[in-house]
Amino acid sequence: MNLDSNVRSLGLDALRGFAILTMILSSRIPYGVLPGWMYHVQVPPPLHKFDPSIAGISWVDLVFPFFLFSMGAAFPFALNKRLATSDSRLKIYAQILWRGILLAFFALAIQHMRPHVIESAQSSATLLLAIILFIFLFLLFGKFPFIKNRFLNHSLTGFGLIGSVSFFLFVTYPDGSGFSFRRYDIIILVLSNVALIGSIIWILFRENYINRIIVLVFLFAIRLVFNSGNNWLTEIASYYPNWMLFQPYFLKYLFIVVPGSIIGDILYKWSKIPNKSGYEESETSGKLKIFVAVFLLLVIPINLFGFYQRYILATLLFNSAISLFLFLIYYQTKSNNDKLIKEMLLWGFLWLILGTLLEPFEGGIKKDHSTMSYYFVTTGLAILMLSSFTILIDFLKIRNGFKLLITNGQNPMLAYAAGTNLLTPLVMLTSIDPLLKSVLSTPWLGVIKGIIVTYLLALIVNSFTKYKIFWRT
């Protein structure tokens, strides 16, 4: 992997890697015995019974929106390249549709193939089967640049497809059911929906931020009408089949993806500036850069504390004061690097303060059922983390400590699939999991166990990324 490549934002890769690894870590937190801020706030311990009346967010509630935001921010990098190399707009739309279909298939496959779904007891045979099924998916979605023979490449893809489809045809689950379009990974299915529509929105309005904001205004109006009670919109929605893999209900997450695409445009334009430099080109000193980067990261847990403890006014005043403080730092800047951070922070605090102002709306900030405040706050926090990573990684070239985040962020679907379909079977079959449980037996030591296993996964994905073996999705 070339960490000095100019065709991508390594800070964005790191943000995506942070999102995917913390998403995997959150699923390995010991069940029901830790403080409420270690879980989704609306499903508190010890029973984890869903309670939509509880307002607030925790770190666990950030991982999914951060990943959605990263996907939106990647649109300009991926789609500008296609626009430059393709003469046909129709071909590009077909590629976008195909990507959405691939992600939807992946959502079905990954859920059907999880060992705990195949068999709750997860016997050795089931764990071995899960590894074999992972290999099928690896052959189906993997890109192997070291294999130059096209026929062999297509043969491997075909073998993976045949193996996966054969499993779907013959599998029987504990409840007696087989393959079902209702058995899918909700996170990946949401990604497939918003990737499809978000990409189309970006292409249609790629030259104009305002038009994208207008799209969000109309989505907000639809949301208000839909939530106002029985009306023509809810009546139309009642006829829409719930088994369809494309669900308009998922498009609410465009409130995160579309702002992500705006930040992606800003990053993309910066990446195309000729002869840009990092540390030397900026007016702010290296020490000030590090201070700003670390400070932006600290703003995130402070906001989480404020929303979780319900100090909403104090959080609003804090965010307003910090935005003014950072504006004064970058007010008269003229360098390209500092202008980039200034513009990103303007957007970041715009969404963050707007989300904080909207916090009382819809009963307080919540992931489930997700509120407007949740979309805007998490978008703002994602921009702050991305700004911090951009300063540290892209400007100051501090990359050794972020390498695993970068490489996992460049191969996120492999990391997501390998978490439960490769690493879990391996650590259980090799007795690593029982050993860690016996040594790390208390709840907080269980968190350390989760960190260790997630770190092992990050190393595995890092190895594949190093040899440029990526998943197509």
N, C-alpha and C positions, 0 to 999 in steps of 0.2 A: 504493500500500500504506500502510495506517495502522499505523505502528510502535507507536502508543500504544494499540492495541486491548486491551481487558480480557478478551476471550474466549479468549485463548490465552497460552501461556507463550513469550515470545520467546527465553528462555534455552534452552528445549527445541527451538525452531526452529533455533537456532544449533548445538546439538549435532547435530541431524539433518543440517544443512548441512555441518558439519565431517565427519561420517561419509561423506556421499555424495561430497564433493569429494576427500577423501583416498582413498576407494575408487577414484575415477577416476584420481587421481594415481598410485596404486600400480601401476596397469596400464600406466603410461607410464615406469616406471623402466627404464633400460637393462638388457638381459638378461645376467645371468651374470657381470658384471665388477665388482660392488661388494661391500662387506662383507656378511656373512650377515644382519646385522640390518636390511638394506634390503629383504629379501624375506621370504616365509613361511619360518619357521625350519626346517620339516620338508622343504623343497625348496631346499637350500643351493646357492650357486654353487660352481663354474662350470657344472656340468652340470644343475643343478636336478632331480636325480633324487630322487623321493620316498623319504624315509627316516623311517619312523615311530618309530625308536628315539631320535631326537634330541628332547630336551626343551627347552622355552623358548619365549618368544614375542617378537615384535618389534612395532613400530608398525603394520606392515601387518596383523598379526593382530588389531588392535583395531577396524578400520573396520567389519567386518561385524557383530560383536556390538554395537557402539555404535549401528548403524542399527536392529538388532533391538530393542534396549532403547528407543530413541526411539519406535519403533512401538508398543510396549507401553505406554509412558508417555502416548501420545496417545489410548489407548482411552477414558479418562474424559471427555476433552474432546469427542470425536466422539460417543460413545454416550450420554452424559448428555443431549446436545442432542436426539438421536433419541428417547430415553425421554420427554423433556418434550413433544415435539411429536407423538408417535404414541400412539394409543389401543390399538394392537394389538401385542402382543409377537411374534406370528407374523410380522407385517410387518417388524419389526426383524431377526428371524432370517433372513428372506428377503433383506433388504438385505445382511446380513453374508455370506450364501452367494453373492449376486451379486458382491460385492466380491472374494471368493475366486476366483470364476470369471473375473472380469476380470483379476485378477493372473496367474492361470494362463495365460490367453490371451496376455497381455502377455509372459510368460516364453517362450512358444512363438514369438510373432511377432518379438520382438527378436533372438532367436538365429538364426532362419531368415533374417532380413533384414540381418545384419551383413555388410559387404563382404568381409571376409576369409573368411567362411563360404561366400558365394556363389562367390568365386573367390580362390584364394590369391595370385595375381599382383596383384589389385586394379587392373585396367585402368581407364582413364578412363570407359568405358561402365559398368563395374560400380559405380564411385564415383557416377556420375550416377544410376544405378538405386537405389543406397542412399539418396540424397537424396529421390528420388521416393517411395520406400517409407516414409521418415520422415514425409513430408508426409501419406501415407495414415494413418499411426498418429496424427499430430497431429490430423487431422480426426476420427478415431475417438474418441480419448481427450480431446481438448481441450474446454475450457469457454470460450465466447466471450461474455462479458456484454454486449459492445457490440452484439451482434446480437440485436435484440429479437424478430424474427420467428421463432416456434417452428417453422414449416414449413421455413424456411431452415436453422435449426439442425439439425433432424432430417435434412434432405437432406445436409448436410455430413457428419454422422455416418454416414449410409448410404453415401455416396460413399467415405468412408474404409474402411468395412467391405467394400464390394464390391471395392475396389482391393486390400486386404490378402488377402482370400480368393482372389481371382483369381491373385494371386502364388503362394499356397500350391498351387493346383490345377495350375499350369503350370511351376513352377520345377523345374529339374534341376541337381543339384549335381555337383561334379567326380567323385564316386564313382559317379555314375549314379542316385543316390537322389533322391526327391522329399520332399514333406512327411512328417514323422515325429513322433509324440508323444514319441519318445526324444531329439529335438533341442530342447532347451530351455535357457534361462538358469537355472542352478542357484540363484543368489542370489534371483532374483525368484520362482522356484517355491517355495523355502523360505519366503519371505515370505507367499505365498498360503496355504500350509498353516498356518503358525503364526498368521497374521492371522485365519483362520477359527476355529480351535480356541481361540486366546487370547481372542478377542472373546466367544465363548460362555462361557468360564470366567469372564470378568469380569462378564458380565451375571448369571450364576447366583450368583456370590459377591461381588457388588460392595459389599455392606455388611460384609464380614468378611474381613480379611486372613488370619486363621488358616486358614480353609477353603481359600484359595488355596495356602497353604504346605502344607496336607495333600495337595493335588493333586500338588505337587512331590515330596512324600515317596513317594506311590504310584508316580510316574514313576521315582523313584530305585530303588525296589524292583523295578520291571519291568526297569530297566537292569541291575541286579545279577543277576537271574535270566537275562536274555538273554545276558549276558557270561560266565556260569558254565559254558558248554559246551552240548552237545546235551541238550535237554529239551523238555517239552511246548510251551513258548513258541517256541523256535526252529523246532520242527516246524510249528506253526501259521503262523509267518512265512514259511516256505518255500513255502507255497501262495499267498501274496499276489502278484498279478501286478506285475512290476517296471515295466511300461509305464504303470501308473496315475499320473496327475498328483498324486493325493493319496497320500503315503507316510508311514505312521506313524513311520518312521525319522527323519523331519525334526522330529518333535515334541520331540526332545531339546532343541531351541532354546527351548522353553518355559521352560527353566531361566533364560533371560535375559529373555524377554518377560513372564512373570508377575511377577517382581520389578519390572520396568519399570512394569507396571500399578499396583503399589502406590505407587511414587513418583509416578506420574501422579495417583493419587487425592489424595495429599498436596498436590501442586501445584494441582490443581483446587479443592480446598477453600480453599486460600490465595487463589486468584484470585477467589473469590466473597465474600471478606470485604469488607463495605461500607466505603467511605472509607479504604481502606488507602493508605498513602503509602510512598514509597521511602526516600530518604535520611533524611528528618526523623523518621520513625516509629521507627527502630531505635535501640537503646541503644548499640550499638557505633559507634565513630567511623568517619568515611569512610576515614581512613588505615588503621585496623585492618581494615576491610572489604577494601580493596585488598590488604593483606598476606595475608589469609586466602585471597582469590580466587587470587592469584598462587601462593601456597604450595601450594594444592590442585592447580594445574596442574603444578607441579614434582614432586609426588608421583608422577605418572604415569610420566615417563621414569625416575625412580629405581627404580620397581617393574620396569619393562621391563629395565633394566640388571641388577637383581638376579636376575630369572628367566632372562635370557639367559646371564649369566655363572655361574649356578647357585649364587648366594649366598642360599640359601633361608632359613636360620636368621636371617641378618642382615636379610633382607627382612621376615621375620615380626616380629622385634624392632622394626624401624623402623616398620612399620605400627601395631604396638601402641602404641609411644611417641607417635606422631603422633595417633592416635585419642584418647589420654588428654590430650594437650596441647590439642587442639581442644575436647574435652569441658569442660575447665576454663575455656576462653574463654566458652563458651555455657552454662555450668552454671546460672547464676541468671537467665538472660534472661527477660524477660516480654513483649517486643514480638513482634508477629505475624511480622515478617520474620525476626528472629533465631530464633524458634521453628521456622520453616520450615527454615532452614539446619541447626539443631540436629537436627531429626528426619531430614532427608535424610542428614546425615553419620552418624547412628547406624546407619541402614540401609546406607549405603555402606561403612563400615568393618566392619560385621557380615559382609557378603558378601566383602569383600576379605580379612579375616583368616581367615574360614572357608575361602576358596579357597586361601590360603597354607598353612593347616594341612593341607589335603587334597592339597597339591602332590605328595608322594611316591606317592599313590594313582594307579593306572593308569599308572605309569611316568613320572610328571612331567607338568607342565603342557604341553599341546600343542593346537594348533588342529586338526591332522589326525594321527590320528583324535582328535576333540575329547574332552577329559576333563572331569570334574566340576570340577576346579580351574580349568580354562579358563572355564567358564560363570560361576563365582562371582567369580573375579578380575576378568574383563572387566566384569561387572555392577557390581562395586564401583568400578572406575575410571571407568565411565560416569557413575555417580552423583556422583563427585568433580568431573568436568568439568562436569556439569550444575549442580552447586552453585556452582561458580566462575562460570559464565556467568549464572546467576540473580542472583548478587551484582552482577556488573558491568553486566549489561544491564537486568535488571528492577528492581534496587534503585537503583543509582547512575546509571542512564540513560546509560551509556557505550555508544553504539550505532553511531557512525560507523565505528569499526574492525571492527564485526561485521556490517555491513549485508549483505555478500555471503553470509555464512554464513546469516543469517536468511532472506533471499529464496530462496536455493537450498534451504534446509531446508523452506520452505513449498511448494516445487515439486520434490520430489526425483525423481519418476519422469521428469519432463521432463529433468532434469539427467542422469539415468542413461542415458536413451535417446539424448539428443543427443551424449553423449560419443563413441560409436563410430559412430552412424548419421547424424550431421550434421556435427559438428566435424571428425572425421577425414577424411571425403571432401572437405570444404571446404578444409582446410589442405593436402591433397595435390593437389587440382585447381588451387589458386591458387599452388602452388610455395612456400607458406609453410613447409611441412614440410621440403623439401630445403634451403631457405635456412637454417632453424634448425639442421639437421644439419651443414651446412658450417661454420657459425659456432661452434656448440656441439658440438664433435666429440669431446671427451674424456668418459669416463664420468660424472664429477661435473657437468660442464657439460650432459650429457644430462639430469641430474636437473633442472637449471635450465630446460631446454627443456620438460620435462614440467610444471613449475610454470607456465611461461608459457602453455602450451596449456590447462592446467586453469583458469587465470585467465581466459582468453578465453571458455571455456565458462561460467564463473561469471557473466561480464558478460552473455552472451547470455540465460541463464536469469533473471538479475536484471531484464533489460528486459521479458521476458514477465510476470514476477511483478508488476512495477510497474504493468502495464496489466491486472492481474487475469486473465491467461490461464493457467489451471492445467490439469493433467491429472487426469482423474477418479479414476485408480487411487490 
